[in-house]
């Protein structure tokens, strides 16, 4: 493994940072989260049109840049530094890889160029408590990960009759049910919905494409702890849908493959947020004076900031390695995305908490941005964690706590 960044990767980081410095200040951020969409469409247009961000990891044949998960993760780190609210996660990290892996050639040709240009945003809607469980980061998906059986989740019904030869005539699908806590679920133009089909006895989960403005789709934005990560509730009332790809395929396996890359991207995003709040805290203690000297000159403050620095740097190393591993792919590369995500979420939480403490009374005010970073850390911990379960699954996968082999004791 070569840990050095390539010239192209440095260019991506620099270009994204320069654009965000100009277009995503603290005032811009607060204005964007108060809009109905929860993000600034003009910023998304700039990220897509000037930098090609949503198509960064898509093949050039579909209008993308042809880069890898590593470049996507580096761009996410810059987005995390300023907590930029955008459809990036749902569109480029979750929906696009699923469509690329499972979609038919017709579906890929029709939709992926729109993703790459930023004209169409998308997200993944999976029933259940946490998105992390569906992505296989907390263990193999259980039988009821998508709502379970006849009741709960989203149900799919095929509209078709029986032809002369007894074959099913395909006339499309309709979906009925509700999905909560969908990232950008209130604003995304396309929904990838996991739904049950086949009845109770032969129930199986498939993925369907649903247009956000289709008849029977009712969407409401939810109040979230982290306003920079907007979420919505999606109600489907016999909404028309199109099956993603062709049967048969392993939905759980496809989601787990996407989850590994998504975890690496999320880890880099969390590291970007942790690094930025640490930088702002260091700047503050250098300027703030108490007893005639800068607060940062006190030994106790230095120790606390040194501990945060170590946490952030360790998390950054883990996140970069996870992004590299996800880019390489193959069975020879161990799956470390969940473990890197756990370390990054914890580092972000520690950095944000220490930032509020060391900013003193200023850090507790709504006018300061420290609480935004703390809410991002807490919100991501709830949505993509919890940290202890991510680590427990990683330990189980590696066999860290496997019981010792049983020894037979002979009787003489």
C-alpha positions, 0 to 999 in steps of 0.5 A: 500500500502506498500511503501517499496521495496522487496528484489527482487526489490532491487536486480533488481535495483542493478544488472541493475545499476552495469551492466550499470556502466560497459557497458554504460559510457558516451563514450559508450553512444556516440558511440552507438547512432552513429551506424546505429541501434542507440544502442549497440547490445552487451549491449542489449544482456547483459541486456537480457542474464544476467538480463532477462530484456526484459522478466521481466514482461512476464510469466514464461510459455513464458520464462519470469521472471514473475514479474510485471510492478513495477519491469519493472519500477524500471529497467527503472529508472536505464536505465534512469539514464545513458540514455541507448539507447536500444530497451527496451521501444518498445519491453518490454513496448509496444509490449510484453504486446499487444502480451500477451493480444491480440495474439493467443496462437500460436503467443504468444508461437512463439514470446514471448520467443524470446522477453524474450531472446532478440533475437527479438526486436519489436516496436509499429507503430501507424500513427498519431501525437503522440504515447501518443494519441494512448495509450489513455493518452490524452483522448479516441482515436478519430475516426481518431487516426490511420490516418483516413478513406480511405486516410492517415494512413496504409491500410490493404487488405486481400488476399483471395477469396470466397469459395464454400460456400461463405466464405472468404478464409484467405490467409493473409494480405498486408499493404500499407502506411507510419508511421513516428516517430516509436521508433526503427522503423528502426531497430526492428525485428518485427513491430506491425502496426495499420492499417485500414481495411474493406473499407471506409464505415466499416473502423476499426482499427486492429493490424498486425504483420510485420517482419522488413525484409519482402518484401515491408518494407522500413525503414529509421532512422530519425534525432531526437532531442534526439539521445538516443531515435532513431526513424525511418520512416516505409513505407509499400508497400503491405508488407505481414502481419499477423493479431494479435489475432482474431477478434473482439477485441477493439484495443483502449481499449487494447492500453489504458490498455498498455498505463497505464503501459507504462506511469508508466514505462516512468515516472520512466525512466524520474525520473531516468534521473532527479535524475542523472543530479541533482546528477551530478550538486550537485557534480559539485557545490561542486568542482567548486570554485568562489571567493575562495569558492565552488559555492554550498556554495552560498545561491542562489545556495542552494535554486535552487538545493533545489527546483529541489530536491523537484521536483524530489522527488515528481515526484519519489513518483508519478511514484512509485505509478503509477507503483504500481497501474499499477501492481495491475490492476483492476477497483478499482485502479485509472488510474494515469499513465498519471499524473505521467508521466506529473510530471516526464517529468516536473521534468526532464526538470527542473533538466536538465535546472538547471543543464546546468545553474549551470554547467556554461560555461561547461554545454553548451559544446558538450563534457559535458553530460548535453545537453544529459539530456536536449534533453531527457527531451525535446524529451520525452515532444514532443513524450509523452506529452505535459505535459499540455494535460496529466494533462488536461486529468487527470483533466477531468477524475477526474472531477476536473473542472466539472460544478456545477449542474444546479439549477432550479429556481422556479417562484412565 
